[in-house]
Amino acid sequence: MRWRLIGVATVMLLGLWANDGLNAQSTSPRPAVQAPPETVRELGALVEQARARFVARDTNGVLGYVAENYRSAGNTKPALREQLLAIYSLYDAVQARVQVDQVHLVDGDAWIYTTGEVNGRLPIVGWVSVLSWQKEPEVARRQGSTWRLIGFQD
């Protein structure tokens, strides 16, 4: 099982995401278009903010980027909270690197593809790799004036 943070955000932030589609009940293809540069910049800034909250061990801050109805690959917002708390209890400190590779818009939702890595510091052992991913998608939707992760709503 992959951890989901937002990246993201991820962990939107931090990815932890293996999914099989935004809407399993959809039978017709949904056209994707490259997001405009201003949308990419806006989402990139949010990914960075979520990454910083993760490194600061701010569970509520990270989850602020996640919609209440988040659902993806069996994960929900409460499950993400448990995963974050488990990470923070296991590691003395965490580091994260997250890069936004591309953003596509599908019916107004943003499909954000990220590459990243999470490291944690274990007592006695030191820094270890916790998670890494390449070009993994996560779905965000604008809710009011901000974007929040909604997952693939499976």
Solvent accessible surface area in square Angstrom, and as a share of the most:
residue,aa,sasa,rsa
1,M,194,0.87
2,R,71,0.26
3,W,79,0.28
4,R,1,0.00
5,L,4,0.02
6,I,0,0.00
7,G,0,0.00
8,V,0,0.00
9,A,0,0.00
10,T,0,0.00
11,V,0,0.00
12,M,7,0.03
13,L,0,0.00
14,L,0,0.00
15,G,0,0.00
16,L,3,0.01
17,W,2,0.01
18,A,64,0.50
19,N,43,0.22
20,D,130,0.67
21,G,28,0.27
22,L,13,0.06
23,N,70,0.36
24,A,85,0.66
25,Q,158,0.70
26,S,46,0.30
27,T,140,0.81
28,S,74,0.48
29,P,128,0.81
30,R,73,0.27
31,P,104,0.65
32,A,59,0.46
33,V,89,0.51
34,Q,113,0.50
35,A,6,0.04
36,P,52,0.33
37,P,87,0.55
38,E,104,0.47
39,T,18,0.10
40,V,44,0.25
41,R,159,0.58
42,E,64,0.29
43,L,0,0.00
44,G,22,0.21
45,A,49,0.38
46,L,25,0.12
47,V,4,0.02
48,E,85,0.38
49,Q,86,0.38
50,A,0,0.00
51,R,55,0.20
52,A,36,0.28
53,R,88,0.32
54,F,0,0.00
55,V,53,0.31
56,A,56,0.43
57,R,89,0.32
58,D,45,0.23
59,T,16,0.10
60,N,102,0.53
61,G,19,0.18
62,V,1,0.01
63,L,4,0.02
64,G,38,0.37
65,Y,39,0.15
66,V,2,0.01
67,A,0,0.00
68,E,143,0.64
69,N,83,0.42
70,Y,4,0.01
71,R,100,0.36
72,S,0,0.00
73,A,53,0.41
74,G,68,0.65
75,N,12,0.06
76,T,52,0.30
77,K,26,0.11
78,P,86,0.54
79,A,29,0.22
80,L,4,0.02
81,R,92,0.34
82,E,121,0.54
83,Q,14,0.06
84,L,1,0.00
85,L,90,0.45
86,A,44,0.34
87,I,3,0.02
88,Y,19,0.07
89,S,97,0.63
90,L,102,0.51
91,Y,24,0.09
92,D,74,0.39
93,A,23,0.18
94,V,5,0.03
95,Q,85,0.38
96,A,13,0.10
97,R,120,0.44
98,V,24,0.14
99,Q,96,0.43
100,V,37,0.21
101,D,41,0.21
102,Q,65,0.29
103,V,0,0.00
104,H,42,0.19
105,L,39,0.20
106,V,9,0.05
107,D,102,0.53
108,G,53,0.51
109,D,5,0.02
110,A,0,0.00
111,W,42,0.15
112,I,0,0.00
113,Y,44,0.17
114,T,1,0.01
115,T,25,0.15
116,G,1,0.01
117,E,56,0.25
118,V,0,0.00
119,N,33,0.17
120,G,0,0.00
121,R,97,0.35
122,L,43,0.21
123,P,77,0.49
124,I,184,0.93
125,V,102,0.58
126,G,23,0.22
127,W,107,0.38
128,V,44,0.25
129,S,80,0.51
130,V,37,0.21
131,L,22,0.11
132,S,76,0.49
133,W,14,0.05
134,Q,145,0.64
135,K,127,0.54
136,E,40,0.18
137,P,27,0.17
138,E,1,0.01
139,V,0,0.00
140,A,0,0.00
141,R,95,0.34
142,R,103,0.38
143,Q,64,0.29
144,G,72,0.70
145,S,102,0.66
146,T,41,0.24
147,W,15,0.05
148,R,73,0.27
149,L,2,0.01
150,I,0,0.00
151,G,0,0.00
152,F,4,0.02
153,Q,42,0.19
154,D,73,0.38
